[in-house]
Amino acid sequence: MPSLLPASIRLAWWGTAWLRGRVVADELIDAVVGDDAVHLLGGPESSPEALVTGLGSLRSRGADAVGAALPTDGDLVGLGGPAAFNTAALDTGEAVLVLDAAGFAITGLVPDRVGAAVTWRPMPAERRQLPDVGEADRELRTALLDAAEALARLEVARWRPEVADRLMNLRHRPRLATPPGVPPRCADLAARGLQALEITALALEDDGGALTAYDAGARRTAIVPLGRAGRRALVAAASPEVWPPDA
């Protein structure tokens, strides 16, 4: 069954669990690789190596956790620089930062995909500023309410009945498998963030039969903030430096 989660979220959750001794290597590999053929770590200056081997080398350098980034134009959520890393992550739409126990970045990793093979390319990365879990949760709840109200005014049920159905059934969200150590609140936030991204993608799939450019623009204006909130929720849920202190 295809994984519902972006690769960066999977690597953040399961990489952190492995670095902290909560899961074994086979569990890490199964969860991160998912439907893909293989995930490697390395290049372009070093030959790619097995993911576990590469993470083991990073652990010897003090790696304690892995945090996710899901940037998009106008919102580089999860990134702190430098420009080269931000650009590479923006081009792929995702990346991770490997962090020490104090939350400083040891390296950034950007996924390069060729067919079903993914190679996580190391790049220099800097410490980032993130929304905490509570802030991301509040932002997502507000964005969902605002989107639902705006799309109701725009008669979403007429032009995209499946979007209206999703908005009416927010309790029916995906159940995500998480490793030990991920706070239940973060697992729930990630599921709701993923749900928001699915609603956004569905609503923006086409213009929904809009008769005018104004209608299409109004619908986009109504739904784009929900996608932003969904990405920020996922990043907070998969960034151990902002997890509750008892995680």
N, C-alpha and C positions, 0 to 999 in steps of 0.2 A: 504493500500500500504506500503511495507516495507520501513523503513527509509534508505536513502542512506548514512547517516552520522554515524560514530562510536558513541557509547554511550557517550564517554568522550567529544566529540565536542558538542553534544546536551546538556549535563549537563553544560558545560562551558558557552555556549551562554544563555540558558534559566535560569540556576541558577543565573548567573550574573544579568540578567534582573529582576528576582524575588527579589534578595537581594537589588537591587536599586529601587524597587517599580515601575517597568515599566510594569510588567505583574502580573496577579493574580495567585493564587495557581493552579486553574484548568488548566490554560494555561501551566504552568510549568509541571504539571504531564502529560498532554496529549503529550507534545512535547518530554519529556525525555523518557517516557515509550514506546511510539511508538508501535511496534509490540509485545513487551514483555508483560507478565502478570502483573508484578509489579516491582517497584524499591524501595528498602528499604535502610536505612542507619544505620550502627551499627555493633557490634561484632568485635572480639570474646569476648571482656571483657564486653560488654554491649549488651542487647537484641536489635535486629533490630527494628527500628521504621519507621513510614512513612517518606518518603523523605522530605516532607515539614516540618514536625516536627523536623527532624534532622537538616535541614538547618536553621530553626528558632533558634535552640539552638546555632548554629555556628554564626548566626547573632548577638546574644546577647553577643558573645565573640569578636565582632568586624569585622566579615566577611563582606566584601564589594564586592567580585568578586570570580569567579571560573575560573581557567585556565587549559587548556588541556595539556596532554603529550601523545605522540605516539612513545615510544622508540622501538628500534630494536637492534639486535647485532651490535656493532660498532658505534651506534649513539643513545645516550640516550637523544634525543631531548625532552625538556620540563621538565627534571628532574635535581634536584640539590643535591640529597642525602636525608638522609643517605643511606648506602649500602642496608639495609633491604628493604627500600621503593623502591629503584631503582630495586632491584631484583624482588620484587613482581610485579612491574609495567611491567618489561621486560617479566615476565612469562605470563602476560595477554595481553601484547601488547598495553596497554593503562592505563591511570589513570588521575586523576585531582588533582589540588591543590586548596584549599580554602584559599583565600588571604585577608589580611586586606587592608585598604586604601593606605598604603605605599608600597604594593606589597610583603610583607613578608608572608610566609606560616603559617597559623594557624594549618592546618592539611593536610595530603594527603589522598585521597580516591582511593582505588583500587577495581574494580568491580569483584565480585565473582559471576559467573553465574551457576545456577543449572536449567537446562531446560529453561523455559521462565521467570524465576525469577532472578533478579539481586540484590545483596546486596553490597552496597558500604562500604568497610571495612576501617575504619580510621587507619592511621599510621602516625607517626611523619615524617615531611617533612621539607626540608630546602629551602631557597630562591634559585632560579635558574637563569642562564644566558640564554637569548633567542635571536634568530634572530629577528630584528624588521620587521615590515610589508614590508618596502621597500626592505630590504636585502633579505627576503624570496621571494618576488616577482621577483627580479632580478635573483636569483638563479634558480627559477622555469623556467623562460623564457629561460635562458641559457641551462638548462638541457633538455628542450623540443627540442630546436634547435639541440643540440649535439646528442640526441637520434635519432631524425629524420634523420640526416645526416648519422650517423653510421649504422642505420638499413637499410637505402637505399643502402649503400655499401654492406650490407650483404643480399640484395635481400629479404627484409621482405615481400614484396608483394607475393613472391612465397611460403614462408613457413608459413606465418601468414597473409593472406590477410585482415582479420578483423582488425589487428593492423595497417596495412598501411591505411585502411579506417579511423580509429580513428585519426591517425596523420594528415591525409589530411583534417579532418573536426573538427579542434579544437574549432571552434566557436560554435559547437553544444554540449554544455556542460549542465549538469543538473542545474535546477533552484532550489535553496535551500531556504526554508522558514526560515527567521531569525526573532528574536524578536526585539522590539524597542531597540535602543541603539547600535546595532552592526553596525559599519560603513559600508556603501555600498562597499567600497574598500576591506574590510575584507570578506564580503559575496562573492564578485567576486573571491578573492584569494582562498577562501575555495573551491569554485566550480572548479577552475582550478587545485587545489591540489588534489581534489577527482578524477578528470578526469585523472590526471597523475598516480594515484595509480591504477585506473582501467586498463589503458593501460599497466602498469607494470605487473599487475597480469595476464592479458591476454597473454602478451608476454612470461611470465615465466611459463605458464600453463604446457607446456611440452617442449621437445627439438625441436619441430617444424620440425621433420624429418631430423635433422642435421645428416650428414653422418659421421662426426668425432667429437671427444671430443673437438678439437680445435674450430670447428664451434660453438658448444654449449657454450663453454667458451666465445667466442667473442660476442655472442648474449647477454649473461648474463652481461658481462662487459659493453655493450652498454646501457642496460636498467636499471640496478640496481641504478645508480645515479639519474635517473628520479624518482624512488620510494622514495629515500631519500629526494629529493627536494619537492616531493608531501607531504610527512609527515611533513616536516618543514614548508611548506606553511600552512597546516591545523593548526598546533600548533600556529603559529604566528597569524593566523586569529581568533583563539579561546583562546587567552591569553590577557585579558584586560590590563595588565600592559605594553604591547607594542603597544596598539592601538594609533592612532593619538590623540593628546591632546583634541580635540573637541568632542570625542566620549562620 
